[in-house]
Every structure is written in structure tokens, then in C-alpha cells.
Amino acid sequence: MGESPRVLLLGRPGCHLCDDARAVVAAVCAELGVRWAERSIDGDPELQRRYGEQIPVTFVDGAQHDFWRVGSDRLRRALTGGL
């Protein structure tokens, strides 16, 4: 199989902030050729407990990166090592 995605977006259907975050993540990852994935917290009680008040939440290389809003410049820096 392929590599794991470097960026993970946690959200839920119908969340307007998640829609905004998805657009930023998709654009930055496409620009940099980086894989990303999205996962809903709905149906997972542990994810709902941990992140229900913070969605959307983004992770870069397994570490929590941002929540509520995703900035394209900040995400790009995280993915390029600050270059």
C-alpha cells in the first residue's frame, strides 16, 4: 500500500468550519504533493470526547497542528519544515 497521509483532518458532516478547513488542506496539499485524509468524529465516542469542541482539528505527521481554523501559510510551513 502507499504511504500514510501526512495531514489528517478531523471533522463532521454539516460543519461549515470543516468545509473551510477542507478547502485549505486540499489546496495546500495539492500544491505540495502531500497526501491527506479526512475522518469524521461522528460514531467514535473517544474522538467526540477529545475533539468535539475543537473541530475541525488538523494533524501533521501525527501531531495536532491546528483547530477551528486552518491557515494556509501555517500549514505550508509545517509541511515544508518552515522554509
SVG drawing of the C-alpha trace seen along z (x, -y; Angstrom):
<svg xmlns="http://www.w3.org/2000/svg" viewBox="-25 -32 38 34">
<polyline fill="none" stroke="black" stroke-width="0.4" points="0.0,0.0 1.0,-3.7 2.4,-6.0 0.2,-7.2 -1.2,-10.7 0.9,-13.5 -2.2,-15.5 -5.3,-14.3 -8.4,-16.5 -11.0,-15.5 -14.4,-17.0 -18.0,-16.1 -20.6,-16.5 -22.5,-19.8 -19.7,-21.7 -19.0,-25.0 -15.6,-25.4 -14.8,-21.9 -15.8,-22.8 -13.4,-25.8 -10.6,-23.7 -11.0,-21.0 -10.6,-23.6 -7.4,-24.9 -5.9,-21.5 -6.8,-20.2 -5.3,-23.3 -2.0,-23.3 -1.6,-19.5 -2.2,-19.6 0.3,-22.4 3.0,-20.5 2.1,-17.0 1.3,-15.8 -1.3,-13.1 -4.1,-14.0 -7.1,-12.2 -10.3,-13.2 -12.1,-11.4 -15.4,-12.2 -15.6,-12.2 -19.2,-11.1 -19.6,-7.5 -16.4,-7.5 -17.1,-8.3 -13.4,-8.8 -12.8,-11.2 -16.1,-13.1 -15.0,-13.3 -11.4,-14.5 -12.1,-16.8 -15.9,-17.6 -15.4,-21.2 -12.4,-21.8 -13.4,-20.6 -12.1,-20.9 -8.8,-19.6 -5.8,-19.1 -2.8,-16.8 0.5,-17.0 2.7,-13.9 0.7,-12.6 0.9,-15.7 -2.0,-18.1 -1.4,-21.2 -4.5,-23.4 -8.1,-23.5 -11.2,-25.6 -9.4,-27.4 -6.6,-26.3 -4.2,-28.9 -2.7,-28.0 0.7,-29.7 1.0,-28.0 0.1,-24.6 2.5,-25.1 5.3,-26.0 4.6,-22.9 4.8,-20.7 8.0,-22.2 9.9,-22.4 9.4,-26.2 11.0,-27.0"/>
</svg>
